[in-house]
Amino acid sequence: MLRRKCRGIAGAIVLSEEALVGTRVSVREPLLKPEQRGLEGTITKRWGNPSYVALDVLLDDGSSELFWHHELEEVK
């Protein structure tokens, strides 16, 4: 699904054009909200320009949050 990756501070980030609905992701460590770091969920919707997409993620705790693609990494 997410074939190409770009190395960030904490690991491989999700690239905008490859962030597909249904992909399992986790919230990357550099995120400013410490309570969300490391949470996992599933991409449910894509918003905005395909080259710099925002993503709705249904988190495993049942909440839904909007993230920029670079705030997430794919879960294997």
MODELLER restraints for C-alpha pairs under 7 A, 6 or more apart:
rsr = mdl.restraints
at = mdl.atoms
rsr.add(forms.Gaussian(group=physical.xy_distance, feature=features.Distance(at['CA:2:A'], at['CA:18:A']), mean=5.51, stdev=0.5))
rsr.add(forms.Gaussian(group=physical.xy_distance, feature=features.Distance(at['CA:2:A'], at['CA:19:A']), mean=6.94, stdev=0.5))
rsr.add(forms.Gaussian(group=physical.xy_distance, feature=features.Distance(at['CA:5:A'], at['CA:12:A']), mean=5.61, stdev=0.5))
rsr.add(forms.Gaussian(group=physical.xy_distance, feature=features.Distance(at['CA:5:A'], at['CA:13:A']), mean=6.15, stdev=0.5))
rsr.add(forms.Gaussian(group=physical.xy_distance, feature=features.Distance(at['CA:5:A'], at['CA:14:A']), mean=6.50, stdev=0.5))
rsr.add(forms.Gaussian(group=physical.xy_distance, feature=features.Distance(at['CA:5:A'], at['CA:15:A']), mean=6.41, stdev=0.5))
rsr.add(forms.Gaussian(group=physical.xy_distance, feature=features.Distance(at['CA:6:A'], at['CA:12:A']), mean=5.49, stdev=0.5))
rsr.add(forms.Gaussian(group=physical.xy_distance, feature=features.Distance(at['CA:6:A'], at['CA:13:A']), mean=5.71, stdev=0.5))
rsr.add(forms.Gaussian(group=physical.xy_distance, feature=features.Distance(at['CA:7:A'], at['CA:13:A']), mean=6.35, stdev=0.5))
rsr.add(forms.Gaussian(group=physical.xy_distance, feature=features.Distance(at['CA:10:A'], at['CA:28:A']), mean=6.59, stdev=0.5))
rsr.add(forms.Gaussian(group=physical.xy_distance, feature=features.Distance(at['CA:10:A'], at['CA:29:A']), mean=6.11, stdev=0.5))
rsr.add(forms.Gaussian(group=physical.xy_distance, feature=features.Distance(at['CA:12:A'], at['CA:73:A']), mean=5.88, stdev=0.5))
rsr.add(forms.Gaussian(group=physical.xy_distance, feature=features.Distance(at['CA:13:A'], at['CA:70:A']), mean=5.58, stdev=0.5))
rsr.add(forms.Gaussian(group=physical.xy_distance, feature=features.Distance(at['CA:13:A'], at['CA:72:A']), mean=5.84, stdev=0.5))
rsr.add(forms.Gaussian(group=physical.xy_distance, feature=features.Distance(at['CA:13:A'], at['CA:73:A']), mean=4.52, stdev=0.5))
rsr.add(forms.Gaussian(group=physical.xy_distance, feature=features.Distance(at['CA:14:A'], at['CA:69:A']), mean=5.69, stdev=0.5))
rsr.add(forms.Gaussian(group=physical.xy_distance, feature=features.Distance(at['CA:14:A'], at['CA:70:A']), mean=5.87, stdev=0.5))
rsr.add(forms.Gaussian(group=physical.xy_distance, feature=features.Distance(at['CA:14:A'], at['CA:72:A']), mean=5.78, stdev=0.5))
rsr.add(forms.Gaussian(group=physical.xy_distance, feature=features.Distance(at['CA:14:A'], at['CA:73:A']), mean=5.05, stdev=0.5))
rsr.add(forms.Gaussian(group=physical.xy_distance, feature=features.Distance(at['CA:14:A'], at['CA:74:A']), mean=6.26, stdev=0.5))
rsr.add(forms.Gaussian(group=physical.xy_distance, feature=features.Distance(at['CA:15:A'], at['CA:69:A']), mean=6.34, stdev=0.5))
rsr.add(forms.Gaussian(group=physical.xy_distance, feature=features.Distance(at['CA:15:A'], at['CA:70:A']), mean=6.87, stdev=0.5))
rsr.add(forms.Gaussian(group=physical.xy_distance, feature=features.Distance(at['CA:16:A'], at['CA:50:A']), mean=6.62, stdev=0.5))
rsr.add(forms.Gaussian(group=physical.xy_distance, feature=features.Distance(at['CA:16:A'], at['CA:51:A']), mean=5.69, stdev=0.5))
rsr.add(forms.Gaussian(group=physical.xy_distance, feature=features.Distance(at['CA:16:A'], at['CA:52:A']), mean=5.47, stdev=0.5))
rsr.add(forms.Gaussian(group=physical.xy_distance, feature=features.Distance(at['CA:16:A'], at['CA:53:A']), mean=5.45, stdev=0.5))
rsr.add(forms.Gaussian(group=physical.xy_distance, feature=features.Distance(at['CA:16:A'], at['CA:69:A']), mean=5.54, stdev=0.5))
rsr.add(forms.Gaussian(group=physical.xy_distance, feature=features.Distance(at['CA:17:A'], at['CA:50:A']), mean=5.89, stdev=0.5))
rsr.add(forms.Gaussian(group=physical.xy_distance, feature=features.Distance(at['CA:17:A'], at['CA:51:A']), mean=5.89, stdev=0.5))
rsr.add(forms.Gaussian(group=physical.xy_distance, feature=features.Distance(at['CA:20:A'], at['CA:43:A']), mean=6.93, stdev=0.5))
rsr.add(forms.Gaussian(group=physical.xy_distance, feature=features.Distance(at['CA:21:A'], at['CA:43:A']), mean=4.91, stdev=0.5))
rsr.add(forms.Gaussian(group=physical.xy_distance, feature=features.Distance(at['CA:21:A'], at['CA:44:A']), mean=5.17, stdev=0.5))
rsr.add(forms.Gaussian(group=physical.xy_distance, feature=features.Distance(at['CA:21:A'], at['CA:45:A']), mean=5.91, stdev=0.5))
rsr.add(forms.Gaussian(group=physical.xy_distance, feature=features.Distance(at['CA:22:A'], at['CA:42:A']), mean=5.68, stdev=0.5))
rsr.add(forms.Gaussian(group=physical.xy_distance, feature=features.Distance(at['CA:22:A'], at['CA:43:A']), mean=5.24, stdev=0.5))
rsr.add(forms.Gaussian(group=physical.xy_distance, feature=features.Distance(at['CA:22:A'], at['CA:44:A']), mean=6.18, stdev=0.5))
rsr.add(forms.Gaussian(group=physical.xy_distance, feature=features.Distance(at['CA:23:A'], at['CA:42:A']), mean=5.58, stdev=0.5))
rsr.add(forms.Gaussian(group=physical.xy_distance, feature=features.Distance(at['CA:23:A'], at['CA:43:A']), mean=5.53, stdev=0.5))
rsr.add(forms.Gaussian(group=physical.xy_distance, feature=features.Distance(at['CA:24:A'], at['CA:41:A']), mean=5.73, stdev=0.5))
rsr.add(forms.Gaussian(group=physical.xy_distance, feature=features.Distance(at['CA:24:A'], at['CA:42:A']), mean=4.53, stdev=0.5))
rsr.add(forms.Gaussian(group=physical.xy_distance, feature=features.Distance(at['CA:24:A'], at['CA:43:A']), mean=6.61, stdev=0.5))
rsr.add(forms.Gaussian(group=physical.xy_distance, feature=features.Distance(at['CA:24:A'], at['CA:74:A']), mean=5.99, stdev=0.5))
rsr.add(forms.Gaussian(group=physical.xy_distance, feature=features.Distance(at['CA:24:A'], at['CA:75:A']), mean=5.41, stdev=0.5))
rsr.add(forms.Gaussian(group=physical.xy_distance, feature=features.Distance(at['CA:25:A'], at['CA:40:A']), mean=5.66, stdev=0.5))
rsr.add(forms.Gaussian(group=physical.xy_distance, feature=features.Distance(at['CA:25:A'], at['CA:41:A']), mean=5.56, stdev=0.5))
rsr.add(forms.Gaussian(group=physical.xy_distance, feature=features.Distance(at['CA:25:A'], at['CA:42:A']), mean=5.99, stdev=0.5))
rsr.add(forms.Gaussian(group=physical.xy_distance, feature=features.Distance(at['CA:25:A'], at['CA:72:A']), mean=6.11, stdev=0.5))
rsr.add(forms.Gaussian(group=physical.xy_distance, feature=features.Distance(at['CA:25:A'], at['CA:73:A']), mean=5.36, stdev=0.5))
rsr.add(forms.Gaussian(group=physical.xy_distance, feature=features.Distance(at['CA:25:A'], at['CA:74:A']), mean=4.34, stdev=0.5))
rsr.add(forms.Gaussian(group=physical.xy_distance, feature=features.Distance(at['CA:25:A'], at['CA:75:A']), mean=4.90, stdev=0.5))
rsr.add(forms.Gaussian(group=physical.xy_distance, feature=features.Distance(at['CA:26:A'], at['CA:38:A']), mean=5.70, stdev=0.5))
rsr.add(forms.Gaussian(group=physical.xy_distance, feature=features.Distance(at['CA:26:A'], at['CA:39:A']), mean=5.43, stdev=0.5))
rsr.add(forms.Gaussian(group=physical.xy_distance, feature=features.Distance(at['CA:26:A'], at['CA:40:A']), mean=4.15, stdev=0.5))
rsr.add(forms.Gaussian(group=physical.xy_distance, feature=features.Distance(at['CA:26:A'], at['CA:41:A']), mean=6.30, stdev=0.5))
rsr.add(forms.Gaussian(group=physical.xy_distance, feature=features.Distance(at['CA:26:A'], at['CA:72:A']), mean=5.58, stdev=0.5))
rsr.add(forms.Gaussian(group=physical.xy_distance, feature=features.Distance(at['CA:26:A'], at['CA:73:A']), mean=5.41, stdev=0.5))
rsr.add(forms.Gaussian(group=physical.xy_distance, feature=features.Distance(at['CA:26:A'], at['CA:74:A']), mean=6.36, stdev=0.5))
rsr.add(forms.Gaussian(group=physical.xy_distance, feature=features.Distance(at['CA:26:A'], at['CA:75:A']), mean=6.22, stdev=0.5))
rsr.add(forms.Gaussian(group=physical.xy_distance, feature=features.Distance(at['CA:27:A'], at['CA:36:A']), mean=6.61, stdev=0.5))
rsr.add(forms.Gaussian(group=physical.xy_distance, feature=features.Distance(at['CA:27:A'], at['CA:37:A']), mean=5.24, stdev=0.5))
rsr.add(forms.Gaussian(group=physical.xy_distance, feature=features.Distance(at['CA:27:A'], at['CA:38:A']), mean=5.01, stdev=0.5))
rsr.add(forms.Gaussian(group=physical.xy_distance, feature=features.Distance(at['CA:27:A'], at['CA:39:A']), mean=5.49, stdev=0.5))
rsr.add(forms.Gaussian(group=physical.xy_distance, feature=features.Distance(at['CA:27:A'], at['CA:40:A']), mean=6.46, stdev=0.5))
rsr.add(forms.Gaussian(group=physical.xy_distance, feature=features.Distance(at['CA:27:A'], at['CA:71:A']), mean=6.05, stdev=0.5))
rsr.add(forms.Gaussian(group=physical.xy_distance, feature=features.Distance(at['CA:27:A'], at['CA:72:A']), mean=4.73, stdev=0.5))
rsr.add(forms.Gaussian(group=physical.xy_distance, feature=features.Distance(at['CA:27:A'], at['CA:73:A']), mean=6.52, stdev=0.5))
rsr.add(forms.Gaussian(group=physical.xy_distance, feature=features.Distance(at['CA:28:A'], at['CA:37:A']), mean=5.90, stdev=0.5))
rsr.add(forms.Gaussian(group=physical.xy_distance, feature=features.Distance(at['CA:28:A'], at['CA:38:A']), mean=6.19, stdev=0.5))
rsr.add(forms.Gaussian(group=physical.xy_distance, feature=features.Distance(at['CA:28:A'], at['CA:71:A']), mean=5.48, stdev=0.5))
rsr.add(forms.Gaussian(group=physical.xy_distance, feature=features.Distance(at['CA:28:A'], at['CA:72:A']), mean=5.24, stdev=0.5))
rsr.add(forms.Gaussian(group=physical.xy_distance, feature=features.Distance(at['CA:28:A'], at['CA:73:A']), mean=6.25, stdev=0.5))
rsr.add(forms.Gaussian(group=physical.xy_distance, feature=features.Distance(at['CA:29:A'], at['CA:37:A']), mean=5.26, stdev=0.5))
rsr.add(forms.Gaussian(group=physical.xy_distance, feature=features.Distance(at['CA:29:A'], at['CA:38:A']), mean=6.61, stdev=0.5))
rsr.add(forms.Gaussian(group=physical.xy_distance, feature=features.Distance(at['CA:31:A'], at['CA:37:A']), mean=6.45, stdev=0.5))
rsr.add(forms.Gaussian(group=physical.xy_distance, feature=features.Distance(at['CA:31:A'], at['CA:71:A']), mean=6.43, stdev=0.5))
rsr.add(forms.Gaussian(group=physical.xy_distance, feature=features.Distance(at['CA:39:A'], at['CA:59:A']), mean=6.94, stdev=0.5))
rsr.add(forms.Gaussian(group=physical.xy_distance, feature=features.Distance(at['CA:40:A'], at['CA:59:A']), mean=5.74, stdev=0.5))
rsr.add(forms.Gaussian(group=physical.xy_distance, feature=features.Distance(at['CA:40:A'], at['CA:60:A']), mean=5.96, stdev=0.5))
rsr.add(forms.Gaussian(group=physical.xy_distance, feature=features.Distance(at['CA:41:A'], at['CA:57:A']), mean=6.02, stdev=0.5))
rsr.add(forms.Gaussian(group=physical.xy_distance, feature=features.Distance(at['CA:41:A'], at['CA:58:A']), mean=5.32, stdev=0.5))
rsr.add(forms.Gaussian(group=physical.xy_distance, feature=features.Distance(at['CA:41:A'], at['CA:59:A']), mean=3.94, stdev=0.5))
rsr.add(forms.Gaussian(group=physical.xy_distance, feature=features.Distance(at['CA:41:A'], at['CA:60:A']), mean=5.15, stdev=0.5))
rsr.add(forms.Gaussian(group=physical.xy_distance, feature=features.Distance(at['CA:42:A'], at['CA:57:A']), mean=5.36, stdev=0.5))
rsr.add(forms.Gaussian(group=physical.xy_distance, feature=features.Distance(at['CA:42:A'], at['CA:58:A']), mean=5.33, stdev=0.5))
rsr.add(forms.Gaussian(group=physical.xy_distance, feature=features.Distance(at['CA:42:A'], at['CA:59:A']), mean=6.50, stdev=0.5))
rsr.add(forms.Gaussian(group=physical.xy_distance, feature=features.Distance(at['CA:43:A'], at['CA:55:A']), mean=6.47, stdev=0.5))
rsr.add(forms.Gaussian(group=physical.xy_distance, feature=features.Distance(at['CA:43:A'], at['CA:56:A']), mean=5.85, stdev=0.5))
rsr.add(forms.Gaussian(group=physical.xy_distance, feature=features.Distance(at['CA:43:A'], at['CA:57:A']), mean=4.43, stdev=0.5))
rsr.add(forms.Gaussian(group=physical.xy_distance, feature=features.Distance(at['CA:43:A'], at['CA:58:A']), mean=6.43, stdev=0.5))
rsr.add(forms.Gaussian(group=physical.xy_distance, feature=features.Distance(at['CA:44:A'], at['CA:56:A']), mean=5.52, stdev=0.5))
rsr.add(forms.Gaussian(group=physical.xy_distance, feature=features.Distance(at['CA:44:A'], at['CA:57:A']), mean=5.59, stdev=0.5))
rsr.add(forms.Gaussian(group=physical.xy_distance, feature=features.Distance(at['CA:44:A'], at['CA:58:A']), mean=6.47, stdev=0.5))
rsr.add(forms.Gaussian(group=physical.xy_distance, feature=features.Distance(at['CA:45:A'], at['CA:55:A']), mean=5.77, stdev=0.5))
rsr.add(forms.Gaussian(group=physical.xy_distance, feature=features.Distance(at['CA:45:A'], at['CA:56:A']), mean=5.05, stdev=0.5))
rsr.add(forms.Gaussian(group=physical.xy_distance, feature=features.Distance(at['CA:46:A'], at['CA:53:A']), mean=6.48, stdev=0.5))
rsr.add(forms.Gaussian(group=physical.xy_distance, feature=features.Distance(at['CA:46:A'], at['CA:54:A']), mean=5.97, stdev=0.5))
rsr.add(forms.Gaussian(group=physical.xy_distance, feature=features.Distance(at['CA:46:A'], at['CA:55:A']), mean=4.76, stdev=0.5))
rsr.add(forms.Gaussian(group=physical.xy_distance, feature=features.Distance(at['CA:46:A'], at['CA:56:A']), mean=6.47, stdev=0.5))
rsr.add(forms.Gaussian(group=physical.xy_distance, feature=features.Distance(at['CA:47:A'], at['CA:53:A']), mean=5.72, stdev=0.5))
rsr.add(forms.Gaussian(group=physical.xy_distance, feature=features.Distance(at['CA:47:A'], at['CA:54:A']), mean=5.07, stdev=0.5))
rsr.add(forms.Gaussian(group=physical.xy_distance, feature=features.Distance(at['CA:47:A'], at['CA:55:A']), mean=6.10, stdev=0.5))
rsr.add(forms.Gaussian(group=physical.xy_distance, feature=features.Distance(at['CA:48:A'], at['CA:54:A']), mean=6.31, stdev=0.5))
rsr.add(forms.Gaussian(group=physical.xy_distance, feature=features.Distance(at['CA:53:A'], at['CA:68:A']), mean=6.35, stdev=0.5))
rsr.add(forms.Gaussian(group=physical.xy_distance, feature=features.Distance(at['CA:53:A'], at['CA:69:A']), mean=6.06, stdev=0.5))
rsr.add(forms.Gaussian(group=physical.xy_distance, feature=features.Distance(at['CA:54:A'], at['CA:66:A']), mean=6.66, stdev=0.5))
rsr.add(forms.Gaussian(group=physical.xy_distance, feature=features.Distance(at['CA:54:A'], at['CA:67:A']), mean=5.58, stdev=0.5))
rsr.add(forms.Gaussian(group=physical.xy_distance, feature=features.Distance(at['CA:54:A'], at['CA:68:A']), mean=4.43, stdev=0.5))
rsr.add(forms.Gaussian(group=physical.xy_distance, feature=features.Distance(at['CA:54:A'], at['CA:69:A']), mean=5.88, stdev=0.5))
rsr.add(forms.Gaussian(group=physical.xy_distance, feature=features.Distance(at['CA:55:A'], at['CA:66:A']), mean=5.47, stdev=0.5))
rsr.add(forms.Gaussian(group=physical.xy_distance, feature=features.Distance(at['CA:55:A'], at['CA:67:A']), mean=5.24, stdev=0.5))
rsr.add(forms.Gaussian(group=physical.xy_distance, feature=features.Distance(at['CA:55:A'], at['CA:68:A']), mean=6.12, stdev=0.5))
rsr.add(forms.Gaussian(group=physical.xy_distance, feature=features.Distance(at['CA:55:A'], at['CA:69:A']), mean=6.52, stdev=0.5))
rsr.add(forms.Gaussian(group=physical.xy_distance, feature=features.Distance(at['CA:56:A'], at['CA:64:A']), mean=6.70, stdev=0.5))
rsr.add(forms.Gaussian(group=physical.xy_distance, feature=features.Distance(at['CA:56:A'], at['CA:65:A']), mean=5.69, stdev=0.5))
rsr.add(forms.Gaussian(group=physical.xy_distance, feature=features.Distance(at['CA:56:A'], at['CA:66:A']), mean=4.51, stdev=0.5))
rsr.add(forms.Gaussian(group=physical.xy_distance, feature=features.Distance(at['CA:56:A'], at['CA:67:A']), mean=6.48, stdev=0.5))
rsr.add(forms.Gaussian(group=physical.xy_distance, feature=features.Distance(at['CA:57:A'], at['CA:64:A']), mean=5.54, stdev=0.5))
rsr.add(forms.Gaussian(group=physical.xy_distance, feature=features.Distance(at['CA:57:A'], at['CA:65:A']), mean=5.43, stdev=0.5))
rsr.add(forms.Gaussian(group=physical.xy_distance, feature=features.Distance(at['CA:57:A'], at['CA:66:A']), mean=6.25, stdev=0.5))
rsr.add(forms.Gaussian(group=physical.xy_distance, feature=features.Distance(at['CA:58:A'], at['CA:64:A']), mean=4.45, stdev=0.5))
rsr.add(forms.Gaussian(group=physical.xy_distance, feature=features.Distance(at['CA:58:A'], at['CA:65:A']), mean=6.72, stdev=0.5))
